[in-house]
Amino acid sequence: MSNEDGFAKSTDRGKRDYHNQVSEDTQFFTVEMEAETESEVTAKSILAFVYKALTEKGYNPVSQIVGYIMSGDPVYITSHNSARSWVMKVERDELVEELLTEYIRQLDV
């Protein structure tokens, strides 16, 4: 049941229910990473993506990523290009593991 606005009416005290209502004029935007599917997204690709987003916004990416890893507070990561959402898809210990693995690999030990 909908009213003249095209929105569903709520039966609770006559309030309108605007939840989950999308008009045909609604535009959706997505940002895609290089990976084809979410299952292909790795800690390494997310770190690279977040690093780029932080750099684009003028932040010190190393400092911001360290802040996020140490505190767990996603506010250290910019929401630019959905970087904050992407970084929260992996556990922080996976990020540390990737960073340490790459560092040791670079040492050529």
Secondary structure, DSSP 8 states (H G I E B T S, - for coil): -B-TTS-BB-SSTT-B--TT---TT--------SSSSGGG--HHHHHHHHHHHHHHTT--HHHHHHHHHHH--GGGS--GGGHHHHHTTS-HHHHHHHHHHHHHHHHT-
